[in-house]
Amino acid sequence: MVTEKSAIFIIFGGSGDLAHRKLYPSLFRLYKSGILKDHFAVIGTARRPWSDDYFRETVITSLKDYFDDSEDIMKGFAKHFFYQSHDVNDSEHYIALKNLAAKLDDQFEAGHNRVYYMAIAPRFFGTVAEHINSEGLKTTDGYNRLVIEKPFGRDLDSACELNGNISKAFPEDDIYRIDHYLGKEMIQDIPHIRANNPKLEAAMNNKYVSNIQITLAESLGVEDRGGYYETAGVLRDMVQNHIMQIIGAVASDDPEATDAKIIHKNKTDLFSSLKKLTPEGVDTDFVRGQYDTDKLGDKKAYRQEDNVAEDSNIETFVAGNIQFNTKRWSGVPFYVRSGKRMPEKSSRIDIVFNDKVDEVGIKPNTVVTLLIERVNGNSILINGIDYKESGQDFISFPEEAEFDKAREAYESLIIDILSGNRVHFTLWDELRSTWKYIDTIRNRWDEQTPDFPNYLSGSMGPDAAEMLLERNGNSWVWDD
Ligand code: NAD
């Protein structure tokens, strides 16, 4: 049964790319399903002086890229949208925002609930959060939830500073740090798959797992985001957040847990037991790369992209061997890999079992692949074929009868925000541990000059990424 939710959304950066490509389409789907119906309004804020009508037109134009619903339905939805021009540093603008939110709350009977969404450059997160608090935007008889996008800092120090600023204004329980991978169906399903398949769960430990591989590969380059990428690199952009959170879903203890506090404690415990890296360990356990042109010389190398320095040392590829000091996982390599301009887009987790796993009823050396984005309709493979046709029966998985291709990770995350469910969001303690780990790699890399570019567009990355596994007698399951 669908329960209608009530809230006023204030979207800082309401004219931006994230808002138009992800948030408005997700809100529209919630509208169509009745979760958002009569008792909500969206205030978009940005610097430009737009009218409500113009703002609504931009929203409808974006929706048309994703939906073929009638103009009437889209207009009915857009009636809930309002625009407020806003400069993040101007206190007066927050007062105007507060008054508009109060007026719309009365008009739509939105229950005094507020969702403050930071779809704005990260350097503004702290300022906006502080002003929301100091200018009295928060209501006293509804909820006030702050939603923050990545990146959450660029190292441990800046993440601490940012966290210090926002936590002066919002208690941790009201902060929803988005990692959109945590909104993806497969990532949310992993604990259920483990909890409901006793043989699989009995094998999920260092007695039976040879290694676990996590690949987030993209075929595209940086496209028009060169300027942003120059400040980030794939280690910060993908490993610190998405890859670590995927490991959290695969490897946390107690997959049966349903209580948010217990789930987060298990994840925090896992991350705080990341095996400490030494600077020399970074040299042996991590590989970085930057894309060159392709075999034919047709594609731009990273250093030729717009807004990228000609001598840039930013990495567009990373592979590494991450280990944990826990009873369950000690000694098991988690091989992680993410890169741009790889042969195709692929997001997958490969669990490679060893030759003793038949002790728990799984054929020796079985590989279980969890596809984070379905491929040809498949979501779980055993030794490369659909699990239902594999001849092994240690996995059953109640898949949805009809997979909803258009469902956005953001849609389920917004429902969670409206329901006060923080299970699928990142807590500060988790970030602290992962940033600390990533900083060791970054600091080591910053001391050295890499030999870039070092892989061709359309290839699997630098050769060293293959050697990282071969050294231990392993190899990547997903290979070209
Ligand atoms: P964008 O540049 O498209 O939009 C930024 C918005 O901020 C615009 O609405 C702009 O008008 C507004 N803005 C800029 N300066 C302002 C000021 N001084 N006062 C008030 N408003 C101001 O950026 P984006 O791609 O939408 O990204 C927004 C945030 O989301 C960033 O933190 C980004 O890292 C994060 N993010 C974006 C994506 C994505 O797919 N675009 C994905 C993950 C995270």
Residues whose N, C-alpha, C, O or C-beta is under 5 A from the ligand:
A	BS01	NAD	G13 G14 S15 G16 D17 L18 A19 T45 A46 R47 H86 D87 V88 M118 A119 I120 A121 P122 E149 K150 P151
